């Protein structure tokens, strides 16, 4: 049995990723902000919603298909945008995109990816979303939007919760930089991962491929991640800017980083197609609610006006069912597939997707709701303790 075949859940992949990666890179995936209370609660909060199955239902045929952001998908679980994937495996974003295509789901490419927009378009014929961080130079923002349109990306996602970087203390302790820089404290960790080091040294230079030609600092030169974000991301980002971006992009448009009903309503007012209910994986403001804790009230307020995607804490297929029951159109995951990527490249990502897809299907059957359209609020009950 191969090492990947011995991974039966996301925690198994997390442990394997830790064995494969130098410590600064593992903790960059794994960590959150401040005391990491939000990071932990993102997953734990799902357990406060109990599943209420129906029995004696005909579950012979299941159907996981759905439509999100104008894309027909084979499952209600999307791959969230994550930065700098070639840190974690030399195949990087290309491996993740190809895995998404094989499973018929949507792949999201980040502004701070290590692979070019055009290369992803060539590798992934299926539905693609580009996640835009608004940089201080509006010319770069417009260029990124236009390149995505020309490359055939189906949707655009504006991330709004990262005008400054959260206090990610794990990165401060490990000295995480772009590209990785050896320090006395990290040297032993890199030395203990010779396969990663060999791949890094023999692969094309790692950089933020879509902005490196316009911004050198942090893209082609060594920089702390906090320095890059705090120096390049636009703190003046506001609703007028979001509306301008919406007008330039002619396709489906999502706003990522929404946690309040008021902001969800404002997103609908400017013509967003979807809101992505997210706290950035617990990596920004610590102490905010888990997405699953607010998805219901947001769905009640604007679910008839736009799609609602939950991003944060997904580790099991049953988490997806809970989110859908509370009003989500679909869910996104980031860390789980990065653990898979670190564990085994494209094959690792595919194994993660296969496991979660099987869990979603099995849990639908056990819940007596074999099709996504059968899911409603009666599937869950809040456990108030």
N, C-alpha and C positions, 0 to 999 in steps of 0.2 A: 504494500500500500504506500502510495506517495505521501509526502508531507502534507500536500494540500488536501488530499483525500481524508487525512486524519483531522482536518479542521471541520467541525460540525456546527459551529456557531460563530458569531462575531467575536466573542471573547477569545476563542481559539485563534482566530486570525490576528487579534491584537497581540497575543503572546508571541506568535510567530514573527510578527512585524518587529516587535521589540528585540527579538534575537537577531534579526537581519540588519537592522539599521544602527548607525552610530547614534549615541544618546541624544545629541542636539536635534537630530532629525525626527527621531521617534517622539520626543517630547514636544516638538513643534506640532505634530499631528494630534497628540494626545492631550495637550494642556488647554487650560482656559485662563480666564482673567481672575485677578485678586485671589480670593480663597477658593475659587472654583465651585462655589455653591450652585450657581446656575448650571454649570456643566453637569454636575451630578444630578440635579433635579430634572434636567431635560428628559432623561430616561426614567428616573424613579417616578415622575409624575404620572406616567402611563398606568402604573399599577394602582392608582387611586380610582381608576375606572374599571369596574368589573364587567365581564362579558356575560350576557344573558342569552344562552343558546335556545334555539327552537328545535324541537324533535319531530320525528315522523314527517319529515319533509323529503321530497324527491330530490336527491343531490347527485343524480347520475351524471349530469352535465354541468360543468363549471365554465364561467366566462370572466376573465380578468381584464378584458379589453376596456379601454376608456379613451376619451378625447380630451387633451389638455393643450392650451395655447395653440389651437388650430392644428394639432398633430394627433393622428390616430396611433395609439400605443398599445402594446401587448400586455402591459401591466401598469398598476397605478403607483409605481415607485420610480422616481426620476433620479438621475445622477446630478447632484448639486455642483456648483462651481467651486473648485478648490485650487489654490495657487501653487505654482512651482512643483508640479507633479514629478518632474524628472529628478528632483531631490530624492524621491522615495524608490524609484526604479528607473533604470536607464530608458525604458520604453515610454515612460511618462504619460502625457495626455493622449498620445496615439493609442496606447494600450487600452485606456479607459474608454475612449471613443469607439474603438473596434468592438469591445465587449458590449457596450450599450447597443450598438448596431445589431449584434448577434441576438440580443434579447428583445429587440424591438421597442426600446425605450429611449427617452430623450437624454442626450448628453449636453452638459453645460460647460462652456469654456470661459475661464476667468481672464480678466484684463491682465492679471499678473501671472499668466501661464508661461510655461517654458517652451511652448510650441506655437507656431504661427497659425493664425486664423485660416489661411489658405491651405496649410498642410492638414489641418483637421477636416476641412471640407473635402479634401481629396480622399481621406482615409475613412470617413464616416458618411455613407450615402443617406443615412436616416435623419430623423428630426434632430436639429441642433439649436441650442440657445446660447447667446453670448451674454455674459454678465459684465456690465459696465461699472467700473469705479470712475467717478468724475474727477479728472485731474485738473490742475490749476490752468493748464493751457487748453483753452476751448478748441483749438485747432486739432489737438490730438484726439479729443473726444469725438469730434465730427469725423475725423479720419477713421477711427475704429468703427463707428456706426456704418459708414459708407462701405468699408471693407467687408463687414459682415453681410450687408445687403448684397454686395457683388458676389460673395462666396456662397450664397444660398442658405445662410442661417435663417431659420424659420421665425425665431422670436428673440426679443431683447429683454434683458432683466437689469434694472437699475438697482444697485445696492446702496442703501441710504443710511446704514448704521455704523459706518466706518470712516467718518470724517477725521477722526484721530484713532490711533490704535489703542485698544484696551491694555490694561496693565498685566501683561503676560509674564509672570515672574519666572516661569520655567525657562523661557527664552532668555531672560536676563541672566539667569544662573548659568546657562549653557553657552552664552555668547553667540547665539544663533545669528548668522550673517548670510548675505547673498553676494557671491557664492559662499559656500562654507569656508571658514578660515580656521586653521589650526591654532589652538591656544594650549598652554600647558595643561589646563584642566580637561580639554577635550581630546588631546592627542591619544591617550590610551584607548578611548572609546573608538576612535577611527582605526587605530592599529588593530583592534580586536575584530574589525569587520573588513578583512582584506578583500573579499569579493566585491563589496560595495565600493571600496576605494579603487580597485582595478577598473571597474565599470566607469566610475566617475572620471578617472584619469584618461581612459581610452575612448570616451564618448565626446561628441561635439561639445563645445564650451557651453556651460549652463548660463542662461540669461533670461530675463523677462522678454520673451521674443517679440511681443507685439508693440512694445514701447521702447526697446533698446536703441532704435535708430533715432529716437527723439530725446530720450532721457538716459544719460549715462549713469548717473549716481544711483546705486542700488540695482541697476539693470546689468551693467557690464563691469562695474567697479564694486569693491567690497563695501557693504553698508549694513548696518543693523536694520532689521525689518521695521522697527518703530521709527527710526530716522527716515526711512524711505516713505512710509505712509504719512508721517507727520509733515514731511517736506513737500510731498507731491500731491496729496489728495486735497480737494477743494473744500475748505471749511465753510465757504459761502453757499454751498449747495442748499437750495430751497425749492419750494413748490413751483415757482416760476421756471427754474432751471429744469425741473422734472417735466413740466409741460412742454418746454422747448424741445427736450429730447424726445418726448412722445410724438411731437409734430414731425421731427426729422425722420424718425423711424416709422415706416408705414405698416409694419406687420404687428402681430400680437406683442403686447408690452406688459411686463410685470414689474412691480416694485417689491423689492426684497428687504426685509428688516422691519416689517410692520408688527406691532404688538398691541395697538389700541384701536378701538372702534372708530374713534375720531379720525385717525390717520387712514384707516381703511375706507371710510366714507370720502375723504379728500382724494384718495387714489381713484376711486370710482368717478368722482366729479371731473377729474382731468382726462378721463378716457382710458384708464388702465384696463387691460384685459384680465389681469389677475393680481392678487397680492400674495406674497410669500411670507407667511407668518413665521418669523425667525428671530432669534436673538444671537445670530452668528455663532451658533454652537457653543454658547457660553464664553466666547472669546472677547467680548466687548464690555458691556456694563454688567457687572456681577450684581445679583440680587433681583433681576427682572424675572417675570414669570416664564415658565416653560411654555412653548407654543401650544401644547395640548391643553393647557389650562385656560387659554383665551380663544381657542379656535371656535368654540361653540358660540360665544357671544358675537364674534366677528361674523360668523356665518349667518346668525340670526339678523344681523344688521345689514349686511351687504351681499349675502349669498345669492340674491336674485339679480345682482348687478354685475358681478364679476366672479371669476374662479378663485378658489382659495386653496393654496398649497401649503402644507405644513412642512417645515424644515427644522429638524432638531430632535435628537434623542432616539431616532429609529434604530432599534437593534433586533427586533423580532417582527415576523409577519403579523402577529396579533396587535402590535403597535399601529400598524397601518390600518387594520380593521377599526380600532378605536378612533383613530383620526377621521376616517371616512364616516363613521357613525355620528361623530360630533359635527360634521358639516364640511370636512375637507373634500376637495375635488380629487386630490392626489397628495402624495408625500414625496419629499426629497431626502436623500442621505448623502453625507460626505465622508465622515470618518470611516464608516464600515468599508467602503470600497478602497479607501487609501490603505487601510490595513491589508486588504487583499492584494493591492498593487505591490506593496512592500514585501508581502509574503511570497508572491510568485508572478508578478507582472500581469499580462493580460489573462493568463490562466487563473490567477488568483482572483482578479475582479470577476471573471465569469463564474468561478465557484461561489463567491459571495452572492452574486445575482441569482444563481441557481438555487442556493439554499433559501434565500428570502422569498423567491417566487414560489418554491415548494411550500414554505410555511404559510404564505398568504392563501394559497389554494387549499391546503389542508385545513387551515383554520376556518375558511369560509364553509367548507363541508361540515366541520364539527359544529359550527355555529348555526347550521341549518339555513344558510343564506348563500347558495352556490353562485350567485351572480352579484356583481358589484351593485347593480340596480336594486337588489333586495335589501341592501343595508340602509337602516335608518336609526333614529335615536333609541329605538327599543332594544338595540343590540347592547347598549351600555347603561350602566347605573353607577353614579358617583358614590364612592365609598367615603363617607364623611368621617370615618374613624370612630 
